[in-house]
């Protein structure tokens, strides 16, 4: 999940020549695409007036400034009611957080100002020049839309279907520049130019991944045509989906998806009885305190108390269970230290992430930027 959170346009170009990335086109999976892309945004203060614009765009129910390339909130304005899970990352805020500022900013500075020696590095420089992107200040906001979760978690006996995915990036990106540059620097035969959703786009050899740029400058990378076409529209559905727009990092699961997930899980979870009382859920991150909060909306205060009791029981079991192979070792510690309580008609879970884990995440991102451009 953290790889998806840290995605941005930067190595859409910088790893465009990397043999393991989609845009290097040896593979076409969303995981590889998301892994290869790296966040790039300034750690410096926003330009004059940006704070006011961000406040307007971030207010629940408020629409992004229409047609303004790089306007705060422009990526989330492309989220649709068809999304099953949504997320948003304020890239400038992320890069201003101490761990990321320490580790990632130097990697971005080296990418921008360092000497291009390899063919991949030269192509990365050309991509940044052709798109007008300054990796230290031009990328603003990332939004994520996941679809078809029902197919990914089918009933017993039915084969799973991979969920759909769209990554949406806004910033000071020259409109109409991304697709031509990617086509220019892609390996022969690996990318095809197509017309889709009323714009020029590109797809891989298997026709699984799609990328393009909307007229407002927003870049969309999607797995599947339907997800690409949906993300290219400006539906302004973020607030309706329950996504907090006043937090630098946030996820949301709409009420329709929560009920669907509970129904599919059935008696396997202790709070199945509350399934019909659930509203939307949201997760937010406070970068200053490394604090994570999960808020689950329910219909009544009594339902919130019952849900919290069931949630505490499940979390206690998870905290005591031995870590499975490949599972993060710190999950148990987080659960043991979590605060769980009912607040009115909300069930709230709060915990603080280990600083070492945040540092490791920042170092991983910096390493990805460095290796992606070589």
C-alpha positions in Angstrom: 0.0 0.0 0.0 2.8 2.5 0.8 4.2 2.0 -2.7 0.8 3.2 -4.1 0.8 6.1 -1.7 4.1 7.4 -2.9 3.4 7.2 -6.6 3.8 10.2 -8.8 4.7 11.2 -12.3 8.4 11.7 -11.8 9.6 8.3 -12.9 6.8 8.0 -15.4 9.7 9.4 -17.3 12.7 8.6 -15.3 12.0 4.8 -15.3 10.6 4.9 -18.7 13.7 3.2 -19.8 14.0 0.9 -16.9 13.7 -2.8 -17.8 11.3 -3.5 -14.9 8.8 -0.7 -15.3 5.7 -0.6 -17.4 6.9 2.4 -19.3 10.2 0.6 -19.9 7.6 -2.0 -21.1 9.0 -5.3 -20.0 5.9 -5.7 -17.9 2.4 -4.2 -17.7 1.3 -4.8 -14.1 0.0 -2.1 -11.9 2.3 -3.2 -9.1 5.4 -2.6 -11.3 4.1 0.7 -12.5 3.3 1.8 -9.0 6.6 0.6 -7.7 8.6 2.4 -10.4 6.9 5.7 -10.0 8.3 8.0 -7.4 6.9 11.0 -5.6 8.3 14.4 -6.5 7.1 17.6 -4.9 8.7 20.6 -3.1 9.5 20.6 0.5 9.5 24.4 0.2 6.5 26.6 1.0 3.7 26.9 -1.5 3.5 29.8 -3.9 1.6 32.9 -2.7 -2.1 32.2 -2.8 -1.7 28.4 -2.9 -2.7 28.0 0.7 -6.0 29.7 0.1 -6.6 27.7 -3.0 -5.8 24.5 -1.2 -8.2 25.4 1.6 -11.0 26.0 -0.9 -10.3 22.8 -2.8 -9.9 20.8 0.4 -13.1 21.8 2.0 -15.7 18.9 2.0 -17.9 19.2 -1.1 -15.8 21.9 -2.7 -14.8 21.5 -6.3 -11.3 22.1 -7.5 -10.5 25.2 -9.4 -11.7 24.3 -13.0 -9.2 24.2 -15.8 -6.2 25.4 -13.8 -3.2 23.1 -14.4 -1.5 22.3 -11.1 -4.4 23.7 -8.9 -4.5 22.0 -5.5 -7.4 19.5 -5.5 -7.3 19.0 -9.3 -6.4 15.3 -9.0 -9.1 14.5 -6.5 -11.6 16.3 -8.8 -11.2 13.4 -11.2 -12.4 10.8 -8.7 -15.7 9.2 -9.6 -18.6 7.7 -7.7 -17.7 4.4 -9.5 -14.6 4.1 -7.3 -14.7 1.4 -4.6 -11.7 2.8 -2.7 -10.2 6.2 -3.0 -7.1 7.9 -1.7 -5.2 11.2 -1.9 -1.7 12.4 -1.2 -0.6 16.0 -0.9 2.9 15.5 -2.4 4.3 18.8 -1.2 3.2 18.0 2.4 4.7 14.5 2.1 8.1 15.8 0.9 8.1 18.5 3.7 7.8 15.8 6.4 11.3 15.5 8.1 12.1 11.9 7.1 11.1 12.5 3.4 12.8 15.9 3.3 16.0 14.4 4.5 16.1 11.3 2.3 14.1 12.2 -0.9 14.8 15.8 -1.6 18.6 15.1 -2.1 17.7 12.3 -4.5 15.4 14.6 -6.5 18.1 17.3 -6.6 20.6 14.8 -7.9 18.1 13.7 -10.6 17.4 17.3 -11.6 21.0 18.6 -11.5 23.2 15.6 -11.8 25.2 14.7 -14.9 23.3 12.3 -17.2 25.8 9.5 -18.0 23.7 6.4 -19.0 21.1 6.3 -21.8 18.3 6.0 -19.3 19.5 9.1 -17.4 19.7 11.0 -20.7 16.1 10.0 -21.5 15.0 11.0 -18.1 16.5 14.4 -18.5 14.8 14.8 -21.9 11.5 13.7 -20.4 11.7 16.4 -17.7 12.7 19.0 -20.3 9.9 18.1 -22.8 7.2 18.0 -20.2 8.4 21.1 -18.4 8.5 19.3 -15.0 10.8 20.5 -12.2 10.8 17.5 -9.9 11.4 19.7 -6.9 8.4 21.9 -7.2 5.9 21.0 -9.9 4.0 17.9 -8.7 1.1 18.7 -6.4 -1.4 16.0 -5.7 -1.9 12.3 -6.3 -5.3 10.6 -6.2 -6.1 6.9 -6.4 -9.2 5.0 -7.5 -9.7 1.3 -7.1 -12.6 -0.5 -8.7 -14.1 -4.0 -8.9 -13.3 -5.0 -5.3 -16.2 -7.4 -5.5 -14.5 -9.3 -8.3 -11.3 -9.4 -6.4 -13.0 -11.0 -3.4 -15.5 -13.4 -5.0 -17.7 -15.9 -3.3 -16.3 -19.3 -2.4 -15.4 -21.4 -5.5 -15.4 -18.4 -7.9 -12.1 -17.3 -9.4 -10.9 -13.8 -8.3 -10.7 -11.0 -10.8 -8.0 -8.4 -10.4 -9.4 -5.0 -9.3 -9.2 -2.0 -11.6 -6.9 0.9 -10.7 -6.4 4.5 -11.8 -3.6 6.8 -10.6 -4.3 10.5 -11.1 -1.6 13.2 -10.8 -1.9 17.0 -10.9 0.7 19.6 -11.0 2.5 22.1 -13.2 2.8 19.7 -16.1 2.7 21.1 -19.6 -0.7 20.0 -21.2 -0.3 17.6 -24.1 3.4 16.9 -23.3 3.4 13.6 -21.5 2.2 11.2 -24.2 4.5 12.5 -27.0 7.5 12.3 -24.7 6.8 8.8 -23.6 6.2 7.6 -27.1 9.5 9.2 -28.2 11.6 7.5 -25.5 9.9 4.1 -25.3 11.5 0.9 -26.5 10.4 0.0 -30.1 7.2 -1.9 -30.3 6.4 -1.6 -26.6 4.0 1.4 -26.6 1.1 2.2 -29.0 -0.5 5.5 -29.6 -4.4 5.4 -29.4 -7.3 7.8 -29.1 -9.3 7.1 -26.0 -11.6 9.2 -23.8 -11.4 12.0 -26.4 -7.6 12.4 -26.1 -4.3 11.0 -27.3 -3.2 8.2 -25.0 -0.8 5.3 -25.0 -1.2 1.6 -24.2 1.2 -1.3 -23.7 1.6 -4.3 -26.0 -1.0 -6.3 -24.1 -3.6 -3.5 -24.0 -3.7 -3.7 -20.2 -2.3 -0.4 -19.1 -3.3 3.1 -20.4 -1.8 6.5 -19.8 -2.9 9.9 -21.0 -3.3 13.6 -20.1 -6.5 15.4 -19.7 -7.0 18.9 -21.0 -6.5 20.4 -17.5 -3.0 18.8 -17.4 -3.9 16.0 -15.1 -2.1 12.7 -15.9 -4.0 9.4 -15.6 -2.4 6.0 -15.5 -5.0 3.2 -15.4 -5.3 -0.6 -15.6 -8.1 -1.1 -18.2 -10.0 1.1 -20.5 -13.0 1.7 -18.3 -10.9 2.9 -15.4 -8.9 5.2 -17.7 -12.1 6.7 -19.2 -13.7 7.2 -15.8 -10.6 8.9 -14.4 -10.3 11.3 -17.3 -13.6 12.9 -16.4 -13.9 15.6 -13.7 -16.7 14.3 -11.5 -15.8 16.0 -8.2 -17.0 13.0 -6.2 -14.3 12.9 -3.5 -16.4 14.4 -0.8 -19.4 12.2 -1.7 -17.1 9.2 -1.3 -16.2 10.3 2.2 -12.6 11.2 1.3 -11.1 13.8 3.8 -9.7 16.6 1.7 -8.2 18.5 4.6 -5.5 15.9 5.4 -2.2 15.4 3.5 -2.7 11.6 3.2 -6.1 10.0 3.3 -8.0 6.9 2.2 -11.7 6.3 2.1 -14.0 3.3 1.7 -17.5 4.4 0.7 -20.5 3.0 2.5 -21.5 0.9 -0.5 -18.0 -0.8 -0.5 -18.1 -1.3 3.3 -21.4 -3.1 3.2 -20.2 -5.2 0.3 -17.0 -6.2 2.1 -18.9 -7.1 5.3 -21.4 -9.2 3.4 -18.7 -11.1 1.6 -16.7 -11.7 4.8 -19.8 -13.0 6.5 -19.4 -14.8 9.8 -15.6 -14.8 9.4 -15.4 -11.4 11.2 -16.7 -10.6 14.7 -18.7 -7.5 13.6 -20.7 -9.1 10.8 -23.9 -8.3 12.7 -23.2 -4.6 12.2 -22.8 -4.8 8.5 -26.1 -3.1 7.7 -25.3 -0.3 10.1 -22.0 0.8 8.5 -21.4 4.0 6.7 -18.1 5.1 5.0 -14.7 4.6 6.6 -11.7 6.9 6.3 -8.0 6.7 7.2 -5.9 9.8 7.6 -2.3 10.4 8.4 -0.8 13.3 10.5 2.7 13.7 9.0 3.8 15.9 11.9 3.1 13.2 14.6 3.3 10.1 12.4 -0.2 9.5 13.7 -2.8 7.4 11.9 -6.5 7.6 12.5 -9.2 5.3 11.2 -12.9 6.5 11.4 -15.7 4.2 10.7 -19.2 5.8 10.5 -22.2 3.8 11.7 -25.9 4.6 12.0 -26.4 5.0 15.8 -24.3 5.6 18.9 -25.3 2.1 20.2 -24.1 0.6 17.0 -20.8 2.4 17.4 -20.3 0.9 20.9 -21.1 -2.6 19.6 -18.8 -2.2 16.7 -15.9 -0.9 18.9 -16.3 -3.9 21.2 -16.1 -6.3 18.3 -13.2 -4.4 16.8 -11.3 -4.5 20.1 -11.7 -8.3 20.2 -10.5 -8.8 16.7 -7.5 -6.4 17.1 -6.5 -8.2 20.3 -6.5 -11.5 18.5 -4.4 -10.1 15.7 -1.9 -8.4 18.1 -1.3 -11.7 19.8 -1.1 -13.9 16.7 2.4 -14.7 15.4 3.4 -12.7 12.3 2.8 -14.6 9.1 5.7 -14.9 6.6 6.2 -11.7 4.8 3.9 -9.7 7.1 5.3 -6.5 8.6 6.8 -7.2 12.0 5.5 -3.9 13.4 1.8 -4.6 12.8 1.4 -6.4 16.2 3.1 -3.5 18.1 0.9 -1.0 16.3 -2.3 -2.9 17.2 -1.2 -3.3 20.9 -0.6 0.5 21.2 -3.8 1.5 19.3 -6.5 3.5 21.0 -10.0 2.3 20.1 -13.2 4.1 21.1 -16.6 5.2 20.1 -17.2 8.9 19.5 -20.9 9.5 18.8 -21.7 7.6 15.7 -18.1 6.9 14.8 -15.8 4.1 15.8 -12.3 5.5 16.0 -8.9 3.8 15.9 -5.7 5.8 16.5 -2.1 4.8 16.7 1.3 6.3 16.1 3.7 4.7 13.6 7.3 3.8 14.6 9.7 6.6 13.5 12.1 3.9 12.2 9.4 2.6 9.9 8.8 6.1 8.5 12.5 6.6 8.0 12.7 3.2 6.2 9.9 4.2 3.9 11.6 7.5 3.0 14.9 5.7 2.3 13.1 3.2 0.1 11.5 5.9 -1.9 14.8 7.8 -2.3 16.5 4.5 -3.4 13.8 4.0 -6.0 14.3 7.4 -7.5 18.0 6.9 -7.7 17.9 3.4 -9.2 15.0 4.2 -11.5 17.0 6.7 -13.4 20.0 4.5 -14.0 
